[in-house]
Amino acid sequence: MKPFNYLTPATVEEAVSLFGQHSETAKYIAGGTDVIVKLKDGWMEPDYLISLKKIEELSELRKNENTGDLTIGATVTHATLEKSIMIQKEYPIIYDAVSNIGSLQVRNVGTIGGNLMNAVPSADGAVPMIALDGVALIQGPGGERSVEVKDLFIEPYKTVLKPGEILKKITIPAPAPRTGSAYIKFGRRAAMELPLIGIGVLLSLDADLETCARARIVLGVAGPTPMRAYEAEKLLTGKKITEDLLRQAGEKAADESKVRDSVRGSAWHRKEMIRVQVRRMGLKCLEMIKRN
Ligand SMILES: Cc1cc2nc3c(=O)[nH]c(=O)nc-3n(C[C@H](O)[C@H](O)[C@H](O)COP(=O)(O)OP(=O)(O)OC[C@H]3O[C@@H](n4cnc5c(N)ncnc54)[C@H](O)[C@@H]3O)c2cc1C
C-alpha cells in the first residue's frame, strides 16, 4: 500500500478546505471499509486521506420531536442504527437493511454516508433511504445544497457530488400514520455477502385501512443504481390493497427492473425474486399497519 498522510479535521469547513488544498491527491474516508480495501488493492492511491470521523455534527442521530423528522448524520454507523430502539420500532425498513450488512465488525465501523457515497447498486443502506423519501444535505466549496437520495446516484461508483463535497446528513420526513415498511436482501450465503437483489417496500394506508395513500417500491442490484419501481408504485396508489394487487405490483416491478446476469446470479432469478418478494414485503407492511 502506498504511504499517505492522514488528516483529522474537526469541522466540515476544515475538511472542505483541506480537500481544496490537496484536491488532486485527496480522498475522504469515514469507516474505511470500502476505502481501505481499495487502497490495499491499489485501486486508489491518494497522498492524503481526510477522515470525517472527528467531525461531531456528522454523527448525529436524532428525531425532531416537533416535526417528527429524523436526522441521520453521514458518519452514523450501521451498528448504531441497528441498536437504536427508535429505528427498530419506527423505521423497520432501515433496521432490516443495516442489520444485514456485512459482519458485526463491518457494521461497527461502516457508515451510512460511506454506504451511499460508495454508490454501488448493491448498497443495502440506499434502499430504505430512498423508500423513506430521504433528502441528503451536502456541503462543499460552493456552500450547502440538498438532493433527494433517489437522485444521488449516476452510475456505479459515481454520485452527483462534486469534488470536495461532503454528505453531511440525511433527513427523513415524519412517516405518515398507518405506514408499514420492510426490506429483504438475498445473497448466496447467509452472512458477509453483498445482495444478489435487495427489495424495499413501504405502504401508507388511508384512514379506511384499505386504500393505499402512498407506495414506495425500491430495488437494489436491479440496475446500475438503486431504483424506484415507479410503475408498480402507481399501480398500488389510490387503490384498495389486496394480495392480488400486490402480486400485480410485483410483476410490474420485475418488468421495470433492469436486472442482468452477473457472477452472483442470473437476471431470470433476480426477476423471480422481485416478483415474489414485492408481494410478500407488501403483505408484511399491511400486517405491521394492522398491528400498530
Ligand atoms: C467484508 C465486507 C462486507 C460488506 N458487506 C456489505 C453489505 O452486506 N452491504 C453493503 O451495502 N455494503 C457492504 N460492504 C461495503 C461497506 O462496508 C459499506 O458500503 C459501508 O457502509 C461503507 O461505509 P464506510 O464508512 O466504511 O465508507 P468508506 O470506506 O470510509 O468510504 C466509502 C466511499 O465514500 C466516500 N465517503 C465516505 N463518507 C463520505 C461523506 N460523508 N461524504 C462524501 N464522501 C464520503 C469515501 O471517499 C469513499 O469513496 C461490505 C464491506 C466489506 C469490507
The ligand as an SDF file (V2000), in Angstrom:
LIG
                    3D

 53 58  0  0  0  0  0  0  0  0999 V2000
  -16.3520   -7.6580    4.3390 C   0  0  0  0  0  0  0  0  0  0  0  0
  -17.2750   -6.5760    3.8400 C   0  0  0  0  0  0  0  0  0  0  0  0
  -18.6500   -6.8350    3.7590 C   0  0  0  0  0  0  0  0  0  0  0  0
  -19.5220   -5.8560    3.3020 C   0  0  0  0  0  0  0  0  0  0  0  0
  -20.8660   -6.1480    3.2290 N   0  0  0  0  0  0  0  0  0  0  0  0
  -21.7150   -5.1990    2.7820 C   0  0  0  0  0  0  0  0  0  0  0  0
  -23.1140   -5.4850    2.7080 C   0  0  0  0  0  0  0  0  0  0  0  0
  -23.5940   -6.5600    3.0580 O   0  0  0  0  0  0  0  0  0  0  0  0
  -23.9400   -4.4940    2.2260 N   0  0  0  0  0  0  0  0  0  0  0  0
  -23.4460   -3.2790    1.8420 C   0  0  0  0  0  0  0  0  0  0  0  0
  -24.2440   -2.4270    1.4350 O   0  0  0  0  0  0  0  0  0  0  0  0
  -22.1340   -2.9820    1.9130 N   0  0  0  0  0  0  0  0  0  0  0  0
  -21.2590   -3.9010    2.3650 C   0  0  0  0  0  0  0  0  0  0  0  0
  -19.9170   -3.6220    2.4320 N   0  0  0  0  0  0  0  0  0  0  0  0
  -19.4310   -2.3270    1.9690 C   0  0  0  0  0  0  0  0  0  0  0  0
  -19.1760   -1.2640    3.0650 C   0  0  0  0  0  0  0  0  0  0  0  0
  -18.9400   -1.8440    4.3080 O   0  0  0  0  0  0  0  0  0  0  0  0
  -20.3330   -0.2860    3.2170 C   0  0  0  0  0  0  0  0  0  0  0  0
  -20.6140    0.3110    1.9780 O   0  0  0  0  0  0  0  0  0  0  0  0
  -20.0480    0.8010    4.2590 C   0  0  0  0  0  0  0  0  0  0  0  0
  -21.2450    1.3810    4.6520 O   0  0  0  0  0  0  0  0  0  0  0  0
  -19.1300    1.8890    3.7510 C   0  0  0  0  0  0  0  0  0  0  0  0
  -19.0010    2.8740    4.7590 O   0  0  0  0  0  0  0  0  0  0  0  0
  -17.5910    3.3920    5.2580 P   0  0  0  0  0  0  0  0  0  0  0  0
  -17.8590    4.4120    6.2910 O   0  0  0  0  0  0  0  0  0  0  0  0
  -16.7130    2.2750    5.6330 O   0  0  0  0  0  0  0  0  0  0  0  0
  -17.0630    4.0740    3.9110 O   0  0  0  0  0  0  0  0  0  0  0  0
  -15.5850    4.4630    3.4870 P   0  0  0  0  0  0  0  0  0  0  0  0
  -14.8480    3.2590    3.0370 O   0  0  0  0  0  0  0  0  0  0  0  0
  -14.9260    5.3070    4.5120 O   0  0  0  0  0  0  0  0  0  0  0  0
  -15.9330    5.3890    2.2170 O   0  0  0  0  0  0  0  0  0  0  0  0
  -16.6130    4.8770    1.0780 C   0  0  0  0  0  0  0  0  0  0  0  0
  -16.6380    5.9600   -0.0160 C   0  0  0  0  0  0  0  0  0  0  0  0
  -17.4750    7.0390    0.3750 O   0  0  0  0  0  0  0  0  0  0  0  0
  -16.7400    8.2850    0.4620 C   0  0  0  0  0  0  0  0  0  0  0  0
  -17.3090    8.9410    1.6300 N   0  0  0  0  0  0  0  0  0  0  0  0
  -17.4810    8.3880    2.8650 C   0  0  0  0  0  0  0  0  0  0  0  0
  -18.1890    9.2290    3.6450 N   0  0  0  0  0  0  0  0  0  0  0  0
  -18.4560   10.3400    2.8910 C   0  0  0  0  0  0  0  0  0  0  0  0
  -19.1700   11.5590    3.1530 C   0  0  0  0  0  0  0  0  0  0  0  0
  -19.7670   11.7900    4.3120 N   0  0  0  0  0  0  0  0  0  0  0  0
  -19.2210   12.4750    2.1580 N   0  0  0  0  0  0  0  0  0  0  0  0
  -18.6270   12.2400    0.9520 C   0  0  0  0  0  0  0  0  0  0  0  0
  -17.9630   11.1050    0.6590 N   0  0  0  0  0  0  0  0  0  0  0  0
  -17.8800   10.1720    1.6220 C   0  0  0  0  0  0  0  0  0  0  0  0
  -15.2760    7.8870    0.5390 C   0  0  0  0  0  0  0  0  0  0  0  0
  -14.4310    8.8640   -0.0150 O   0  0  0  0  0  0  0  0  0  0  0  0
  -15.2900    6.6130   -0.3050 C   0  0  0  0  0  0  0  0  0  0  0  0
  -15.2520    6.9330   -1.6670 O   0  0  0  0  0  0  0  0  0  0  0  0
  -19.0120   -4.5830    2.9040 C   0  0  0  0  0  0  0  0  0  0  0  0
  -17.6350   -4.3220    3.0100 C   0  0  0  0  0  0  0  0  0  0  0  0
  -16.7780   -5.2970    3.4700 C   0  0  0  0  0  0  0  0  0  0  0  0
  -15.2990   -4.9850    3.5620 C   0  0  0  0  0  0  0  0  0  0  0  0
  1  2  1  0
  2  3  1  0
  2 52  2  0
  3  4  2  0
  4  5  1  0
  4 50  1  0
  5  6  2  0
  6  7  1  0
  6 13  1  0
  7  8  2  0
  7  9  1  0
  9 10  1  0
 10 11  2  0
 10 12  1  0
 12 13  2  0
 13 14  1  0
 14 15  1  0
 14 50  1  0
 15 16  1  0
 16 17  1  0
 16 18  1  0
 18 19  1  0
 18 20  1  0
 20 21  1  0
 20 22  1  0
 22 23  1  0
 23 24  1  0
 24 25  2  0
 24 26  1  0
 24 27  1  0
 27 28  1  0
 28 29  2  0
 28 30  1  0
 28 31  1  0
 31 32  1  0
 32 33  1  0
 33 34  1  0
 33 48  1  0
 34 35  1  0
 35 36  1  0
 35 46  1  0
 36 37  1  0
 36 45  1  0
 37 38  2  0
 38 39  1  0
 39 40  1  0
 39 45  2  0
 40 41  1  0
 40 42  2  0
 42 43  1  0
 43 44  2  0
 44 45  1  0
 46 47  1  0
 46 48  1  0
 48 49  1  0
 50 51  2  0
 51 52  1  0
 52 53  1  0
M  END
$$$$
